[in-house]
Amino acid sequence: MEQFALDNIETVQVIGVGAQDDFNLAQDFLERTGVQTPTMLWDPSFATWSAFGIQANSQMMVVTPDLSQGSSLIYGFNDDQQNEILSFVNDL
């Protein structure tokens, strides 16, 4: 996710949403993985997950800045999923 955010910083803004663990574990994750570029949002209420229909870790979607359009849920983050994200963005 970090490298994808860096490689595509002019095209997309990557936002990570943490909700499953407590805030200290979320901070430990950032320190352990070195994630810096994506904006990380902590939401212990799961409201952001519910709003976008996310039900598990490693699910993501692409939304327009005004939230008017969004991709379907994307599972995982391999090359195919990264290309799917870029394709959605390029088609806007």
Secondary structure as the mmCIF struct_conf table of DSSP 4:
data_model
#
loop_
_struct_conf.conf_type_id
_struct_conf.id
_struct_conf.beg_label_comp_id
_struct_conf.beg_label_asym_id
_struct_conf.beg_label_seq_id
_struct_conf.end_label_comp_id
_struct_conf.end_label_asym_id
_struct_conf.end_label_seq_id
HELX_RH_AL_P HELX_RH_AL_P1 GLU A 2 ASP A 7
TURN_TY1_P TURN_TY1_P1 ASN A 8 THR A 11
STRN STRN1 ILE A 15 GLY A 18
BEND BEND1 GLN A 20 ASP A 21
HELX_RH_AL_P HELX_RH_AL_P2 PHE A 23 THR A 33
BEND BEND2 THR A 37 PRO A 38
STRN STRN2 THR A 39 TRP A 42
TURN_TY1_P TURN_TY1_P2 PRO A 44 SER A 45
HELX_RH_AL_P HELX_RH_AL_P3 ALA A 47 PHE A 52
TURN_TY1_P TURN_TY1_P3 GLY A 53 GLY A 53
BEND BEND3 ALA A 56 ALA A 56
TURN_TY1_P TURN_TY1_P4 ASN A 57 SER A 58
STRN STRN3 GLN A 59 MET A 60
STRN STRN4 VAL A 63 VAL A 63
TURN_TY1_P TURN_TY1_P5 PRO A 65 ASP A 66
BEND BEND4 LEU A 67 SER A 68
STRN STRN5 GLY A 70 GLY A 70
HELX_LH_PP_P HELX_LH_PP_P1 SER A 71 LEU A 73
STRN STRN6 ILE A 74 TYR A 75
BEND BEND5 GLY A 76 GLY A 76
BEND BEND6 ASN A 78 ASN A 78
HELX_RH_AL_P HELX_RH_AL_P4 ASP A 79 ASP A 91
#
